[in-house]
Amino acid sequence: MSLEIINTVDKLKLSDQIEQEKISLNLLRQANCKLEESIDILEDQLTSIEDEDNEWKTRYLIQKEMNDYYKRAFFFCDQQIPKAKAIQRTINRAVRRGSKISSYMDLDEDSFQELEDYRTYILKLCRELESRIDQEGKAYYWATEIRKRALIELNYTYIPAPVSKHPVEKKEDEGDRLVKKTQNRTFNSKYGLGSKTSGVKKLPPMHF
């Protein structure tokens, strides 16, 4: 075998290896681009989750403050209701006797005014609570929609392989085909590179 033929064989093998490396490099670049896109999407989702967390903390603090207002208002009403009932009983007894209330007792007008003010205040709180419930319902619906979209994206990203009782043939990529193509080639001093099965005669079918 001459040196020129050996060099030609080495060059052909080297060119096959270079081609295979190029294919592998392209595949790695494609995978790298997909990973960068996935990282950007995950970073955006992380930012939105942090913003949502801060928003829910703010909502919690506002609701806690409103609950404190309700507690104080209810406590005051609990303290003033017995006094108002006592005044009402006194008025009823005086009316039954036909007496004038102003001549027999000095009514506590301040208590009535405070009760009326707190009644107005509680009605205002109830309206605010209804508005708050409506806002929380919209926020919950919005958060639920975001979680649904995130789950859909995760389902598209992760698709498990189907379980089959029969073995599935593995598909060969272009790189594996080039490697096998190179391995199946032999050198012939007369014809150059060729397939290993090019000189094999076709065998007759076997009949029993």
C-alpha positions as CSV (number, residue, x, y, z in Angstrom):
1,M,0.0,0.0,0.0
2,S,1.5,3.3,-1.1
3,L,1.9,6.3,1.2
4,E,-0.4,8.3,-1.0
5,I,-3.3,5.8,-0.6
6,I,-2.8,5.7,3.2
7,N,-2.9,9.5,3.3
8,T,-6.1,9.5,1.2
9,V,-7.7,7.0,3.6
10,D,-6.7,9.1,6.6
11,K,-8.1,12.2,5.0
12,L,-11.4,10.5,4.3
13,K,-11.6,9.2,7.9
14,L,-10.7,12.6,9.2
15,S,-13.3,14.4,7.1
16,D,-16.0,12.0,8.4
17,Q,-14.9,12.7,11.9
18,I,-15.0,16.5,11.3
19,E,-18.4,16.2,9.8
20,Q,-19.6,14.3,12.8
21,E,-18.1,16.9,15.1
22,K,-19.9,19.7,13.2
23,I,-23.2,17.9,13.5
24,S,-22.6,17.4,17.3
25,L,-21.7,21.1,17.6
26,N,-24.9,22.2,15.8
27,L,-26.9,20.0,18.1
28,L,-25.2,21.4,21.2
29,R,-25.8,25.0,19.9
30,Q,-29.5,24.2,19.4
31,A,-29.8,22.7,22.9
32,N,-28.0,25.7,24.3
33,C,-30.4,28.1,22.6
34,K,-33.4,26.2,24.0
35,L,-31.9,26.2,27.5
36,E,-31.4,30.0,27.3
37,E,-35.0,30.4,26.3
38,S,-36.1,28.2,29.2
39,I,-34.0,30.1,31.6
40,D,-35.5,33.4,30.5
41,I,-39.0,32.1,30.9
42,L,-38.2,30.7,34.4
43,E,-36.7,34.0,35.4
44,D,-39.8,35.9,34.3
45,Q,-42.0,33.4,36.1
46,L,-39.9,33.8,39.3
47,T,-40.2,37.6,39.1
48,S,-44.0,37.3,38.7
49,I,-44.2,34.9,41.6
50,E,-42.2,37.3,43.8
51,D,-44.4,40.2,42.8
52,E,-47.5,38.1,43.5
53,D,-46.1,37.2,46.9
54,N,-45.6,40.9,47.8
55,E,-49.1,41.7,46.6
56,W,-50.6,39.0,48.7
57,K,-48.6,40.2,51.8
58,T,-50.0,43.7,51.2
59,R,-53.5,42.3,50.9
60,Y,-53.0,40.3,54.1
61,L,-51.9,43.4,56.1
62,I,-54.8,45.5,54.8
63,Q,-57.3,42.8,55.6
64,K,-55.7,42.4,59.1
65,E,-56.1,46.1,59.7
66,M,-59.7,46.0,58.6
67,N,-60.4,43.1,60.9
68,D,-58.9,45.2,63.8
69,Y,-61.4,48.0,62.9
70,Y,-64.2,45.5,63.0
71,K,-63.2,44.2,66.4
72,R,-63.0,47.6,67.9
73,A,-66.4,48.6,66.5
74,F,-68.0,45.4,67.7
75,F,-66.5,45.8,71.1
76,F,-67.8,49.3,71.5
77,C,-71.3,48.1,70.3
78,D,-71.2,45.3,72.9
79,Q,-70.4,47.9,75.6
80,Q,-73.1,50.4,74.5
81,I,-76.0,48.0,73.7
82,P,-76.8,47.1,77.4
83,K,-76.9,50.9,78.2
84,A,-79.2,51.6,75.2
85,K,-81.5,48.7,76.3
86,A,-81.7,50.1,79.8
87,I,-82.6,53.6,78.4
88,Q,-85.2,52.0,76.2
89,R,-86.8,50.1,79.2
90,T,-86.9,53.4,81.1
91,I,-88.6,55.2,78.3
92,N,-91.2,52.4,77.9
93,R,-92.1,52.5,81.6
94,A,-92.5,56.2,81.5
95,V,-94.7,56.1,78.5
96,R,-96.9,53.5,80.1
97,R,-97.4,55.7,83.1
98,G,-98.2,58.6,80.9
99,S,-95.4,60.7,82.3
100,K,-93.1,63.1,80.4
101,I,-89.7,61.6,80.1
102,S,-87.9,64.9,80.3
103,S,-89.4,65.7,83.7
104,Y,-88.5,62.4,85.3
105,M,-85.1,61.5,83.9
106,D,-82.1,63.0,82.1
107,L,-81.5,60.9,79.0
108,D,-78.0,60.2,78.0
109,E,-78.1,61.8,74.5
110,D,-74.3,61.1,74.0
111,S,-74.8,57.4,74.1
112,F,-77.5,57.5,71.4
113,Q,-75.3,59.7,69.3
114,E,-72.4,57.4,69.7
115,L,-74.5,54.4,68.8
116,E,-75.8,56.2,65.7
117,D,-72.3,57.1,64.7
118,Y,-71.0,53.6,65.1
119,R,-74.0,52.3,63.2
120,T,-73.1,54.5,60.3
121,Y,-69.5,53.4,60.7
122,I,-70.3,49.7,60.7
123,L,-72.5,50.1,57.6
124,K,-69.6,51.8,55.9
125,L,-67.3,49.0,56.9
126,C,-69.8,46.5,55.5
127,R,-69.7,48.2,52.2
128,E,-65.9,48.3,52.2
129,L,-65.9,44.6,53.1
130,E,-68.2,43.8,50.2
131,S,-65.9,45.7,47.8
132,R,-62.9,43.9,49.4
133,I,-64.5,40.5,48.9
134,D,-65.1,41.4,45.2
135,Q,-61.5,42.5,44.8
136,E,-60.2,39.4,46.5
137,G,-62.4,37.2,44.2
138,K,-61.0,38.9,41.1
139,A,-57.4,38.5,42.5
140,Y,-58.0,34.8,43.2
141,Y,-59.4,34.3,39.7
142,W,-56.4,36.0,38.3
143,A,-53.9,34.0,40.3
144,T,-55.8,30.8,39.4
145,E,-55.5,31.6,35.7
146,I,-51.8,32.2,36.1
147,R,-51.3,28.9,37.8
148,K,-53.3,27.1,35.1
149,R,-51.1,28.6,32.4
150,A,-48.0,27.6,34.4
151,L,-49.2,24.0,34.7
152,I,-50.0,23.9,31.0
153,E,-46.5,25.1,30.2
154,L,-45.0,22.5,32.5
155,N,-47.1,19.8,30.9
156,Y,-45.8,20.8,27.5
157,T,-42.2,20.9,28.8
158,Y,-42.3,17.5,30.5
159,I,-43.9,14.8,28.5
160,P,-43.1,11.3,29.9
161,A,-42.3,8.5,27.5
162,P,-45.2,6.1,27.0
163,V,-44.8,2.7,28.7
164,S,-44.9,-0.1,26.2
165,K,-44.7,-3.9,26.7
166,H,-42.8,-4.3,23.5
167,P,-39.3,-2.9,23.1
168,V,-39.1,0.2,21.0
169,E,-36.4,0.6,18.5
170,K,-34.2,3.6,19.1
171,K,-34.1,6.1,16.3
172,E,-30.6,6.9,15.1
173,D,-29.6,10.5,14.7
174,E,-27.4,11.8,11.8
175,G,-24.2,11.5,13.9
176,D,-24.8,7.8,14.7
177,R,-25.5,7.1,11.1
178,L,-22.2,8.8,10.0
179,V,-20.2,6.8,12.6
180,K,-21.7,3.5,11.4
181,K,-21.2,4.5,7.8
182,T,-17.5,5.1,8.5
183,Q,-17.1,1.8,10.4
184,N,-18.8,-0.2,7.6
185,R,-16.4,1.1,5.0
186,T,-13.3,-0.9,4.0
187,F,-10.4,-0.1,1.8
188,N,-9.8,-1.9,-1.4
189,S,-6.4,-1.3,-3.2
190,K,-8.2,-1.4,-6.6
191,Y,-11.5,0.3,-5.9
192,G,-10.7,2.5,-2.9
193,L,-13.1,2.8,0.0
194,G,-16.2,0.7,-0.1
195,S,-18.8,-1.1,1.9
196,K,-17.9,-4.2,3.9
197,T,-20.7,-6.2,2.3
198,S,-20.0,-5.0,-1.3
199,G,-18.0,-8.2,-2.1
200,V,-20.4,-10.6,-0.4
201,K,-22.6,-12.7,-2.7
202,K,-26.3,-12.9,-2.0
203,L,-27.1,-16.1,-0.3
204,P,-30.0,-18.3,-1.5
205,P,-33.2,-18.4,0.7
206,M,-33.3,-21.2,3.2
207,H,-36.2,-23.7,2.8
208,F,-36.9,-26.5,5.2
